[in-house]
Amino acid sequence: MSVMMLGSVAAAWGFVMALSPVLQVHRMSQTRSSQDVSITYFVILLPGFLLWVAYGIARGDLFIALPNAVAAVTALVLITYSTILRRPMRRHEGRHAR
């Protein structure tokens, strides 16, 4: 198997892995809860994804940079949505009181 073929297959699977947290986001949107998600796990992964993006760009290697860029965006979406779902609902009582 050539290096180009291996890079293509690895990058394709990298995209699948990068998009897999979308399944968790979908589940959160169904249950309206993120209690089953470890936000810390994704916060730890995020700098790693960004470092791999930087490394891939520095090497001029899109097989490394692009899947990790997608993974970083996916992780940010999951972190943001999880955080939003965990915010306590604020009551608007007394909003119009003077």
Stockholm file with secondary structure:
# STOCKHOLM 1.0

chainA/1-98         MSVMMLGSVAAAWGFVMALSPVLQVHRMSQTRSSQDVSITYFVILLPGFLLWVAYGIARGDLFIALPNAVAAVTALVLITYSTILRRPMRRHEGRHAR
#=GR chainA/1-98 SS CCHHHHHHHHHHHHHHHHHTHHHHHHHHHHHTCCTTSCHHHHHHHHHHHHHHHHHHHHHTCHHHHHHHHHHHHHHHHHHHHHHHHHSCCCCCTTTTCC
#=GC SS_cons        CCHHHHHHHHHHHHHHHHHTHHHHHHHHHHHTCCTTSCHHHHHHHHHHHHHHHHHHHHHTCHHHHHHHHHHHHHHHHHHHHHHHHHSCCCCCTTTTCC
//
